[in-house]
Amino acid sequence: MNIALVLEQLLNGVQLGVMLFTMASGLTLVFGVMGLINLSHGSLYMMGAFICAYVAGITGSFWIGLLAGALGAGVMGAIIELVVIRRLYDRDHLDQVLATFALILIFSEGTSWIFGASPLWLDMPDLLSGSVSLPGGVTYPLYRLMIIGVGIVIAIGLYLLISRTRIGMRIRAGENDREMIGALGVNISALYTFVFAVGAVLAGLAGSLLGVLQSVQVGMGEPMLILAFVVIVIGGIGSIKGALVGALLVGVVDTLGRIFLPGLFSLVLDNADATSVGSALASMLIYLLMAVVLAVKPKGLFPANA
Amino acid sequence: MKKFVSAGAFALMAATSMTALPAFAETKVGMITTLSGGGSHLGIDVRDGFMLAIEQSKSDVEVIIRDDARKPELAKSLANEMLQKEKVDILTGIIWSNLAMAVIPEVVRGGTVYLSPNAGPSALAGKLCNENYFNVAWQNNNLHEAMGAYMKKEGLKAPFIVAPNYPAGVDALTGFKSYFGEVEGELFTKLGQTDYAAEIAQIKASKADSVFFFLPGGMGISFMKQYGGAEVGLPVFGPAFSFDEVILGAVGDAAIGVKNTSQWAYDMDNAANVAFVKSFKEKYGRTPTLYASQGFDTANLMLSALAKAAPSDAEAFRAAMKAAEFESVRGAFKFGSNNHPIQNIYIREVVAGADGKPTNKLAGIAIENLQDAYVSECKM
């Protein structure tokens, strides 16, 4: 074990973290502003990846695919907000969970109907293939570095959008008092559609970016969705800042745990046992983290309406 | 030529006995397999290979197919539905060992015959073996054992080995180490994991001289794509599961030169295989994977037994299964005492095919007549 390895694993953790943030920020905004639990957020992630893979396959350009994936997911998000989600704001959480779970099934079946059940693949753009040398003796894949960059840009962009623009002011007002902002003459339903679509664009972007590293397949969104929920619960539901901190925490803890826990256990156990105990514990680690955070701060690290 | 004649005679025999014994028409087969999600191409190929054999036999065996989506609890409830509602005589199709362990022990204890076209967990070959359980593919360790032996022979000293944390993954690394010996490092990943950045960094930082990985389906695609991007530079080896034709299609040229072990290759030169590959390509428009060959063999083995006895006559049907008198596409095929195959394991090399796309080519034999390591634990 050396410093370069630890640094590289930290970068891997941050890379997972910024992608989780991209997913979780939409989820937490929708919950914070509209009070809606949206299980179909993972489906928008999947749709982004599929649209990106499809368009990139036709045009031969990953960048056009990326744009199409993000915008396509955004359009899809706006449509389901107008057709389905809008009817759920006044219902209780159980109805919302049921309806958005139904959306997952519809999206999954629909996608395998259109694209087939076998995975699609996306090729990495030549510009970003290969690795670069970083200070500290680390060589790191360029593409993953780009993902970290995109994540940072998104975080700054969201911060500026929410704290510095008129729309952001309305979003913050919506989080604090939904009825009052409606009474003040703000077109609340347009605001809701906008927020939902922004979340969908971000999910689609995350799906397209990660689709290059993985295979694009039906059901790829649900593992991300579960992680994104862990992130917003840790960070405090409705808080963008909480989502950022929570995402980085989950990304780093998950990555470092996966690699260093088996090594740690091998100090006290023999090799085979250490590997299996270590990997088993590593896959639980983020849930343990969530439990500890909730025990200390029941509303998460940065509760939105504190 | 002789093989052609014997195959023809055999088909004729099957055809005549079909009229003599009405076992075909009354037989209901349940297939629970993975048709959606990251493991779907395995199940789809098993299904397509199986159904191709059923179609070619012109028998009217009824096959009921259900998708388990790689979920153990779903597979279990589908098995109950098959047995209680559909009243199937024979069950088959499961791809993943964790699903196999959830379903098979109970099914075979209840007296239903189960034919495994893919999963071969060690427990079912050893302590939990059962007269109603027949594995037509391999015991999980086999292909990894062969690669362990091959890499040792090739003079590699310090491989880093990776597999998912589920029964077949544990079997894989156990099998590899039992023939190779000590390794430089080993890692278990999550089943269905899609990001391997952390594992690849670990490999890069180690003193390994090679990488052996068992990551079937979408996992293998993700791993190879990320491995190529990280410029690790170590040669990779694996079982055929990590380099089937679908994975090669996704991974592209990065896989050229890779060696992998398999009990079957599509360019194996025997009459049954040549006919199978040709008809599979004609019907489905793609090159069959080893999973398709296993599905095809499973169906043909079952049909050969049905030609002799009905599943209701359990004793006779099991004896007919165990005799394994069918033309396997992998050449010689026979069962050991625990109903697991004793067979040759071959080395395949990934080369650029005629169309420039990477494909597997038979390169030699790794181990002859390999029998699984658990047969002595089976008391049957």
Boltz contact constraints between the chains, C-beta under 6 A:
constraints:
  - contact:
      token1: [A, 5]
      token2: [B, 205]
      max_distance: 6.0
  - contact:
      token1: [A, 8]
      token2: [B, 201]
      max_distance: 6.0
  - contact:
      token1: [A, 9]
      token2: [B, 198]
      max_distance: 6.0
  - contact:
      token1: [A, 9]
      token2: [B, 201]
      max_distance: 6.0
  - contact:
      token1: [A, 12]
      token2: [B, 197]
      max_distance: 6.0
  - contact:
      token1: [A, 12]
      token2: [B, 198]
      max_distance: 6.0
  - contact:
      token1: [A, 112]
      token2: [B, 36]
      max_distance: 6.0
  - contact:
      token1: [A, 117]
      token2: [B, 35]
      max_distance: 6.0
  - contact:
      token1: [A, 117]
      token2: [B, 36]
      max_distance: 6.0
  - contact:
      token1: [A, 117]
      token2: [B, 40]
      max_distance: 6.0
  - contact:
      token1: [A, 118]
      token2: [B, 40]
      max_distance: 6.0
  - contact:
      token1: [A, 118]
      token2: [B, 41]
      max_distance: 6.0
  - contact:
      token1: [A, 119]
      token2: [B, 218]
      max_distance: 6.0
  - contact:
      token1: [A, 121]
      token2: [B, 250]
      max_distance: 6.0
  - contact:
      token1: [A, 131]
      token2: [B, 231]
      max_distance: 6.0
  - contact:
      token1: [A, 141]
      token2: [B, 229]
      max_distance: 6.0
  - contact:
      token1: [A, 141]
      token2: [B, 230]
      max_distance: 6.0
  - contact:
      token1: [A, 213]
      token2: [B, 226]
      max_distance: 6.0
  - contact:
      token1: [A, 214]
      token2: [B, 194]
      max_distance: 6.0
  - contact:
      token1: [A, 214]
      token2: [B, 222]
      max_distance: 6.0
  - contact:
      token1: [A, 215]
      token2: [B, 218]
      max_distance: 6.0
  - contact:
      token1: [A, 215]
      token2: [B, 221]
      max_distance: 6.0
  - contact:
      token1: [A, 215]
      token2: [B, 222]
      max_distance: 6.0
  - contact:
      token1: [A, 217]
      token2: [B, 38]
      max_distance: 6.0
  - contact:
      token1: [A, 217]
      token2: [B, 218]
      max_distance: 6.0
  - contact:
      token1: [A, 218]
      token2: [B, 36]
      max_distance: 6.0
  - contact:
      token1: [A, 219]
      token2: [B, 37]
      max_distance: 6.0
  - contact:
      token1: [A, 255]
      token2: [B, 198]
      max_distance: 6.0
  - contact:
      token1: [A, 258]
      token2: [B, 198]
      max_distance: 6.0
  - contact:
      token1: [A, 259]
      token2: [B, 198]
      max_distance: 6.0
  - contact:
      token1: [A, 259]
      token2: [B, 202]
      max_distance: 6.0
  - contact:
      token1: [A, 275]
      token2: [B, 186]
      max_distance: 6.0
  - contact:
      token1: [A, 275]
      token2: [B, 188]
      max_distance: 6.0
  - contact:
      token1: [A, 279]
      token2: [B, 165]
      max_distance: 6.0
  - contact:
      token1: [A, 279]
      token2: [B, 188]
      max_distance: 6.0
  - contact:
      token1: [A, 283]
      token2: [B, 190]
      max_distance: 6.0
